[in-house]
Amino acid sequence: MLVGTVVGKVWATKKEESLEGLRLLVIRPFTTDERESAETMVAVDPLGAGIGERVLVVFGRAARHAIGRGQEIGFQTAVVGIIDRMELEGGRMVGMVAGEDGDSDPNR
């Protein structure tokens, strides 16, 4: 499982039959050192996350379970949560979107 930020959407007019009707998002992995990752991935989104939101992403069997179409689906990455807030070591708060990040104590 990883935390990522939704950076885009994917439209595919032709795709494997088991993927019909599924929403696909481009996710960039979250890094704690405030540098953006150069890597991205595509994940099925059964929850309705929007661009800029932080999400939880799972892989493999957990993803196929979250997608809800059995083991025969041709996809192994899925969004399973939209993050409201995270607290990191040292009191750093990470919000639903990057603009909400900061210290847990504004007087620090």
Buried (B, 14 or more C-beta within 10 A) or exposed (E): EEBBBBEEEEEEEEBEEBBEEBBBBBBBBBEEEEEEEEEBBBBBBBBEBEEEBBBBBBBEEBBBBBBEBEEEBEBBBBBBBBBEEBEEEEEBBBBBBBEEBEEEEEEE
